């Protein structure tokens, strides 16, 4: 795990470490969540430090593939990713290649799994995902069709992880934009569908109550502007603080600016 040391520490580092511990517990909850048929298929990865910043950069790049409110959503949530401590990515590596074979009809409305099998290359009844070219997968964020009960397992795992964050009072929220960026980055490569959960332990929940044009007007940009202005104003010529102060000068001069 890599970690970058910043010139300006954004807030208490201990809180960041506590959030990481909560993310580990949330991942454990996701891995032990109930699953269809009792068959495991959920996997997790925790991103922090430079990996989390790389995820935010991927979200910003992905925004240019969209327009309108969807693009703004990617840009706004990129800021939220940069303000987060941890990102927990939860995926299901059986959704695309190993259907439940329960004949439930969820995927196409008929009581068999033929819709999933017919859409993929198979060999002796086994789906060969390696036959899907990378450029074909890149056309869409998540390449289907997929087994719906497997994806329901993923949803239950995400809900279990969110329950842990809620009980331990850590701000957390799953994001579609984070999930797409994690897919593009190759996080959890076996899982063809995944959900990214951002987590933070700041004094204010960074995932709600955002301003318009949030990618331009957020806490980080305001802090940076304040530092820039403060340093610039300090460079303006001023009097020696040890011998002169405006209130003292005004009192001694009787309010006459020329004597000050």
matplotlib code that plots the C-alpha trace (Angstrom):
import matplotlib.pyplot as plt

x = [0.0, 1.5, 0.9, 1.7, 2.7, 1.1, 2.5, -0.7, -2.3, -6.0, -7.1, -6.3, -4.4, -5.7, -9.2, -8.0, -6.5, -9.7, -11.7, -9.3, -10.1, -13.8, -13.3, -11.6, -14.6, -17.0, -15.1, -15.4, -19.2, -19.4, -17.5, -19.7, -23.0, -25.6, -25.3, -27.5, -26.9, -24.3, -21.7, -19.1, -18.2, -17.7, -14.3, -13.1, -10.2, -9.4, -7.9, -6.2, -3.3, -2.0, -4.4, -7.4, -6.0, -5.5, -9.2, -10.3, -8.2, -9.8, -13.3, -12.3, -11.1, -14.3, -16.4, -15.3, -17.1, -20.4, -22.3, -24.8, -25.8, -24.0, -20.7, -21.3, -22.1, -18.7, -16.9, -18.7, -18.1, -14.4, -14.0, -15.8, -13.3, -10.4, -11.9, -12.4, -10.1, -10.8, -12.6, -13.9, -14.5, -16.8, -17.2, -18.7, -16.5, -19.3, -21.8, -20.6, -19.1, -20.8, -24.6, -26.5, -28.2, -31.4, -33.7, -35.2, -36.0, -34.7, -32.3, -34.8, -38.2, -37.9, -37.3, -33.8, -30.4, -30.1, -30.1, -26.8, -25.2, -26.3, -24.8, -21.3, -19.0, -19.2, -17.2, -18.9, -21.4, -18.7, -18.7, -15.4, -15.0, -11.5, -13.2, -14.6, -12.1, -10.9, -12.1, -15.5, -15.6, -14.4, -17.5, -19.7, -18.9, -20.2, -20.4, -23.5, -25.6, -25.0, -26.6, -29.2, -29.0, -25.2, -25.8, -28.3, -25.6, -23.4, -26.2, -26.6, -22.8, -22.8, -25.7, -23.9, -20.8, -22.9, -24.5, -21.1, -20.2, -23.5, -23.1, -19.6, -20.6, -18.4, -19.8, -20.0, -21.9, -21.8, -21.3, -21.9, -19.1, -16.6, -17.7, -17.1, -13.7, -12.7, -13.7, -11.6, -8.6, -8.7, -9.5, -10.7, -10.1, -12.0, -15.2, -17.1, -19.3, -18.4, -19.5, -17.2, -18.0, -16.3, -15.7, -14.7, -14.5, -14.5, -16.5, -18.9, -20.2, -18.5, -21.1, -24.2, -25.0, -22.7, -22.6, -23.4, -20.2, -18.8, -15.7, -14.8, -16.2, -15.3, -13.3, -10.0, -10.2, -11.3, -8.5, -6.0, -7.3, -7.1, -3.5, -2.6, -4.1, -2.7, 0.8, 0.5, -0.9, 1.9, 4.4, 2.9, 5.1, 4.0, 5.3, 7.4, 4.9, 7.3, 7.1, 3.9, 0.2, -2.7, -4.7, -1.7, -0.8, -4.3, -4.5, -1.2, -1.9, -5.4, -6.9, -4.8, -3.7, -0.8, 0.7, 0.3]
y = [0.0, 3.3, 6.6, 10.1, 12.7, 16.1, 19.5, 20.5, 17.7, 18.0, 16.8, 14.4, 11.4, 9.2, 9.6, 8.4, 5.3, 4.6, 4.8, 2.3, -0.1, 0.4, -0.4, -3.7, -4.6, -3.6, -5.8, -8.7, -8.1, -8.2, -11.4, -13.1, -11.9, -14.4, -15.7, -17.6, -21.4, -20.7, -20.3, -17.6, -15.2, -11.8, -10.2, -6.9, -4.5, -1.4, 1.7, 4.5, 6.9, 7.2, 4.4, 6.5, 9.5, 7.5, 6.4, 10.0, 10.8, 8.0, 9.4, 12.8, 11.2, 9.2, 12.3, 13.4, 10.3, 11.9, 15.2, 17.2, 16.2, 12.9, 14.6, 17.0, 14.0, 12.5, 15.8, 16.5, 13.0, 13.1, 15.9, 13.6, 10.8, 13.1, 14.2, 10.6, 8.5, 5.1, 3.4, -0.1, -1.9, -4.9, -7.2, -10.6, -12.8, -15.3, -12.8, -13.0, -16.5, -18.7, -18.4, -19.9, -22.3, -22.1, -21.4, -18.5, -16.5, -13.2, -12.6, -12.9, -14.0, -17.7, -20.5, -21.4, -19.7, -19.9, -16.1, -15.8, -18.9, -18.0, -14.5, -15.9, -18.3, -21.7, -24.9, -28.1, -25.9, -23.7, -19.9, -18.7, -15.1, -14.9, -14.9, -11.4, -8.9, -6.1, -3.5, -5.0, -4.8, -1.2, -0.1, -0.2, 0.1, -3.3, -6.0, -8.2, -10.2, -11.4, -13.7, -11.7, -13.8, -13.3, -9.6, -9.7, -11.4, -8.3, -6.0, -7.9, -7.7, -3.9, -3.5, -5.5, -3.3, -0.2, -1.5, -1.7, 1.9, 3.1, 1.4, 2.7, 6.3, 6.6, 8.5, 6.2, 6.1, 3.8, 5.5, 4.5, 6.8, 5.2, 1.8, 2.7, 4.2, 1.1, -1.1, 1.0, 0.9, -2.9, -3.1, -6.7, -7.9, -11.2, -9.3, -8.0, -5.9, -4.1, -1.3, 1.3, 2.7, 5.9, 6.4, 9.5, 10.5, 14.2, 16.6, 17.1, 14.4, 15.2, 13.3, 15.5, 19.2, 20.1, 23.4, 24.0, 23.6, 21.6, 20.7, 24.4, 25.4, 22.9, 22.8, 22.0, 24.9, 27.4, 26.3, 26.7, 30.1, 31.2, 30.0, 31.8, 35.1, 34.9, 34.3, 37.1, 39.6, 38.8, 40.0, 43.5, 46.0, 46.6, 48.1, 46.3, 44.6, 45.0, 48.8, 49.7, 48.7, 50.6, 50.9, 52.2, 54.7, 56.0, 56.5, 58.3, 60.5, 61.5, 60.1, 62.4, 60.2, 62.5, 62.0, 58.2]
z = [0.0, -1.0, 0.8, -0.2, 2.4, 1.6, 2.4, 4.1, 6.2, 5.4, 8.9, 11.7, 10.3, 13.1, 11.7, 8.4, 9.9, 11.8, 8.6, 7.1, 10.0, 9.4, 5.7, 6.6, 8.8, 6.1, 3.6, 6.1, 6.3, 2.5, 2.3, 4.9, 3.6, 2.5, -1.1, -3.4, -3.1, -0.5, -3.3, -2.7, -5.4, -3.7, -3.5, -2.1, -2.6, -0.5, -2.2, -0.3, -0.7, -4.3, -5.4, -4.3, -6.1, -9.2, -8.9, -8.7, -11.8, -13.7, -12.7, -14.1, -17.4, -17.6, -17.3, -20.8, -22.3, -21.1, -21.4, -19.5, -15.9, -16.2, -16.9, -14.0, -11.7, -12.6, -12.0, -8.7, -7.4, -8.4, -5.8, -3.2, -4.0, -3.4, -0.1, 1.0, 3.2, 1.7, -1.2, -0.7, -4.1, -3.9, -7.0, -7.9, -10.1, -10.9, -12.4, -16.0, -16.3, -13.8, -13.7, -10.8, -13.2, -11.2, -14.1, -12.3, -15.4, -14.0, -16.9, -19.8, -18.5, -19.5, -17.1, -18.0, -18.3, -22.0, -22.4, -20.6, -22.2, -25.8, -25.5, -24.6, -26.2, -24.5, -24.6, -23.2, -21.3, -19.8, -20.6, -22.0, -20.9, -22.5, -25.9, -25.3, -26.8, -24.5, -26.9, -26.8, -23.1, -23.2, -25.2, -22.0, -18.3, -17.5, -20.2, -20.0, -19.9, -16.3, -13.9, -11.9, -8.7, -8.6, -8.9, -6.1, -4.0, -4.8, -3.7, -0.4, 0.1, -0.5, 1.9, 4.6, 4.2, 4.4, 7.6, 9.3, 8.3, 9.6, 12.9, 13.3, 12.4, 9.3, 6.4, 3.4, 0.1, -3.0, -6.3, -9.9, -11.0, -8.7, -9.9, -13.5, -12.8, -10.8, -13.8, -16.2, -13.9, -13.7, -10.0, -9.2, -12.8, -12.3, -11.4, -14.5, -12.2, -9.1, -6.7, -5.2, -1.8, -0.6, 3.1, 5.2, 8.8, 8.4, 10.6, 7.7, 5.4, 2.1, 0.0, 0.7, 0.6, -2.3, -4.1, -7.8, -9.9, -7.1, -9.1, -8.9, -5.6, -2.9, 0.4, -1.3, -3.8, -1.1, 1.2, -1.6, -2.5, 1.1, 1.5, -1.7, -0.7, 2.8, 1.7, -0.9, 1.6, 4.1, 1.5, 1.4, 3.2, 6.7, 9.9, 12.5, 14.8, 17.8, 17.8, 15.9, 16.0, 14.4, 17.6, 19.6, 16.8, 16.6, 20.4, 20.6, 17.6, 18.8, 15.6, 13.3, 10.3, 9.6, 13.0, 12.7]

ax = plt.figure().add_subplot(projection="3d")
ax.plot(x, y, z, "-o")
ax.set_aspect("equal")
plt.show()
